[in-house]
Amino acid sequence: MHWTIAAPFINKPNLINEPWLTRNVPGSRHKFHIIARPKPLENWHNQKSSVTGVRDWLIHWQHGMEAMKATKGGVITLFPQLPAIVGMQRRNTGKKRIPVVDWLFNVGTCSSGIRRIIAQFSLKDIDRFIVHTRREVNIYHQWLGIPKERFEFVSFHGSQIPVTYQENTTDPFLTAIGSAHRDFPTLFQAVEKLNLPTVVASGKRVLEGLTVPPNVKTPFGIDRADCLRLAQEARINIVPLLPKPQVTAAGQITIVEAMQMGRAIIATRCHGAEDYIQHGETGLLVEPQSVDDLVQAVEMLWNDAALRTRLGQAAKRYAEEHFSDDAAGVALGRILDKVADAAGMY
């Protein structure tokens, strides 16, 4: 079956070098054609607002329309904006019903009022939503009023990350990387109590108003390569998450990348972290907003090199099996088979 792919991160300059998962779907049943985004997507860390602006919605509209026109079968979208656009466009056209699969459907927070009504209207006919935490299935089912069977959990995936740096044993430190729904107040209390060197790589607006302990460094403006180096050189990677009922998922990218690199990791038990880390086997999970729990976990890992090695190696093996592009490609192929069969397309 023929599928067009509309992904916000694939534009004309990087189209040749960004095949997404098209090479990882096994078999020959499905054919893919990537439709480049008309204009490059602005870097998330440089955006002044977390809300999608009018200009971006117009670009999404053009992108979705081009994917709809080019397909000879179905459309695959990524992120939540494009399936909403394609859902509305499909209703407005007189063309036969086009199957639509959305990968990485993560709305961040479930809005109420008019935004919820628009989401329900535009998304109600999407054939399949791929989410990256199990809890999201029930959240979106209730929020959108869409049957649960149209939501499928697939682990977040990523390309293999070369490990080019070793743990810094001369000047050991902790690191916490990322911005979304991070619980830095709890982290700061814990590392100040432990008096351990810590590097936090996050955004200025996330740390604004917080008192940063003297043993914590907060470098701003560093790039992805710098973040990967920090993660590899740190003795422990920490993903502190702030529990919020309205938040759907957070921290998965940072967790997956740390596990891919074989790093010892501690994460808060919320927002789906438990779908990725098996406590005591591939990492440690701590209770939300518990300074004592985090202190205990850090102390245990900091002082036990054998435990760090065991957890890190197990995490790397687990990531290779579950978080690779090949694993995601197998899952995508299975889902596309089901959608194509249901639509009577071969």
N, C-alpha and C positions, 0 to 999 in steps of 0.2 A: 504494500500500500504506500502511496505517495504522501509525504508529510512536509509541510513548510514549517520552519522554526523561526520564531520571533523572540529574540532574547535582547534585553536592553544593553547588555555589555558587549554585544557583537555589532560592530559598526564597519563601515567601508574600509578604514585603515587597517583593522585587525582581522578582517574576515578570513583571509587566507590562513592565518596562523591560529584560528580559534574554531576548531571543528565541534566543540562541545562534546556530546556523547555519540555523535553520528558514527564514529569508528568503533564504538564499543558495544553496539547492539549486535548480538549474534544472529547468524542466519542471513537470508537474503529476501525475506518477505517484505521488509520495509525499506523504502528509499527516502532520502532526505534532501531538502534544499533549504539552506539558511538564507533568510531575508535580513539584510543588514539594516541596522537602525539608521535613519536618515542623518542623525547627528550624534556624536559621541556623548555618552552619559557622563554627567559631572561626577567627579569623585565625591563619595558620600561625606568624607571628612571635611570637604570644602564647602558643603552646602550650608546656607544660613538658616534653613528651616528643614525639619524632618518631614514636612507635608509636601506632597507633590504639587507643584505650581501649574498654572494655566499653560505656560509654554511647554512644559514636559507632557502635559495631557494631550496637547495638540500633536506633539511628536509621536506619542504613543498611538494616537488615532491614525496618523499616516502610516506608521509601522504596521499596525494591525490590518489596515485595509490592504496594504501591499501583500501581506501574508495570505489574506483571504483570496485575493485575486489570483495569486500564483499557484495555489494548491490544486492538485488533481485528486486529492483525497481528504486529508484532515490537516489541522493546525496544532502545533505544539507551542505553547507560550511559556515564559518563565516570569516568576514574581506575580503579585496580585493585580497590578494595574492592567496589564495586557489582556488577561482573560476577561476582565470587565469590559474593556473596549471591544474585543472580538465578540463577546456575548451580545452587546448592543448592536454591533454591525451585522451580525448574523440575523438578528431579528428584523433589521431594516432592509435586507436584501431579499429578492425573490428567488434566490438560488436554492437548490436543494440543501437539506440539512448537512452541515459540515461538522464532523466530529472534532471536538476540541479537548486537548489534554493540557493541564497546567502543572508545570514542575516548579517546586519551591514556592508553594502558596503559603506565604507567611505575612499576614497583615500587620504584625507587630502588636497592635491593640485593636480590639473590636469596638468600633464606634457605635453610638446610639443615634436615635433620631433620624434625620433625613439621610445621613451617610449610610446608615444601616439599611434603610429602605432602598436606596440606589444600589447598594451591594447585592441585596436580595434579588432585585429586578434584573440586574445585568449578569449575575452569575448563576441563576437558577437552572440554566440549560447546559452548563459546562459538563462534559461527560466524566472527567476524572480530575481530581485535585491530588497532587502529590505533596504530602507534608513530611516534615523531618522530625517530628516528635509524635508519640502516640497520643498524648493528651490533646493535641490539636484536632484530632478526629471528632471528639465529642464537643469541643469548643465551637468549631465551625458548623457542625451539625445543628447545634442549638441556635447559633447566631444567625445562620442563613436559612434555616429550615430546609436544608437539603439532606436527602437520605445519607446515612453513614457509609453505605457501600460505595458511594462515589468519592470517598476520601481514602487514600492509601498511604500508610507510613513506609517511607524508604529512608534509610540512613543518609545523612548529608555525606556527600562524596567530595573528593578533591584529588588532583593529580599528585603523584609522588613528589615529596619534597626532599631534595638532596641534603644530607646532614654533613655540613662542611665545618662545623665548629663543635668543640667538645666542652663539657662542663668546665667552668672556670673554677679550678680548685685552689688557685692562689688567692683570689678575692671572691669567695662565694657569695651569691646573692639570690634573693627570691625575685620573681617577676610576675606581674599581672598585666595582661595585654587585652585591649578591647574597650568598648565604650557602652554598648547597649545594656541598660538595666544592671549596671555593675554596683555592687555594694561596697564601695570604697570606704565608707565610714567604719564598717566592721573590720575590713582589712587593715585600715590604719591603726585602729585600736589594738588589733592582734600583733602586728609587727612592731608597734611601739613598745608593747609589753615585753616582747621577745628581744627587742633591740637588735634585730637582724637587718642587714643591708637589703634594700628592696628597690626595684625599679618598676614604675608604673607607666606603661605606654598607653595613653588614652587621649581624649580630646580636651581642650581647654574648658569648653562649656560643661563637660561632665564633672570636672574637678572644681569648677568655680564655686566659691563659698565654703569649701572644705579646708580644714586645718591640716596641712601636710606635715607629718612628723619629720624631725631632722634626719632620720636614717632612711628616708624615702626620697628617691630622685624621680622627677617627672619630666622626661625629655619630650618636647613638643615638636611637631613637624617632621618626625622621622618617617621613613618610607617602609614598605613591606619588607624589604631586605633587612633593614635594621631590626624590625620586629622579629623576624625569623632568627636572626643572630642572637637576640636577647633570649628567645625561647630555648635555643640550643645551649647557650652558655649558662643559663640559670640552673641552680641546684634543684629548684622546684618551680613549676608553673602553677599559678593559682588563678582560678576563674571564680571570683566572688560575685554572686548574683543576688539581687534584691527581689524578694518575692512580692509580686503585685498581681492581684486577681485578674486585672484586665489585660495582662501581658500574655501573649500566646507562646512565645519561645524566645530564648536568648542564649548566647554563649556557645552554640554548636560549632561554629566555624573555628573558634579558638581551641575548643576541646579536641576536635578532630585533627587539627594541624599539630597540636602538641603530641597527640597519640601517634600520628604518622611519623613524627620525629623521634619517637621512643623516649619521651620525657616523662618524668614522674610528675603527676598532676593531682591537684586538689580542686574540687569544684563544689559549689553549693548544691544541695539536693533540691532543686526546683527548676521550673521552666524546661523540663525534659532532659536535664543532664543525666538522669538515671537511665535514659535510653542508650547512653553511650559509654558510661563508666560503670563497671561492675565493682562495687565497693570491696576493697581488699584484694582484688585480682588484677584490674587494669588501672587502678587509681584509687583515690579516696574521696568519699562524699561526706560533706559536713552539713549540719543542720542550718537552716536560714537564720541569719542575724545572731548567731551564737559565737561570741568572741572566744569563749572557753573551748568550744569544739574546734574552732579553727586553730587556736593556739596549740591544742593537744596534737592535732594532725600535723602541723608544721614541725613541732618539736620532734615527733616520732620520725618523720621523713628526714629532717635535717641531720639527725644524729645516726641514721642507719643507712649506710651506703649500699649494703646488700639489698635492703628492701627497696630502695630507689631503683636499683638496677633491675630487680625482679619485676616490679610494677611497670617500669619503662619498656622492658623487652616484651612483656605480655601485652601491653598497650599497642606496641608496634605490630605484633602479630595479628592482633584483633583488627587493627585498622587496615592492614593489608587484605584481610579477608572480607571486611564489611564496608569499608569506606573508600575503596578504590574506584576509579572510573570504570573498570571492568565490571565490578559488582553492581554499580549503578546502571551500566548498560544492559546487563542481564535483567534487572528489575524493570527498566524502561521497555525493553522488548516484550516482556511478559504482559505489561500493562497495555501496550499498544495492540498486542494480539487480542486481548479481551475486548478493547474498545472497537477494533475493526470487526471482530466477530459479531458483536452486538449490533453494529451498524450494517452488517451484511456486505462488508467490503473485503476484497481479497487481492 
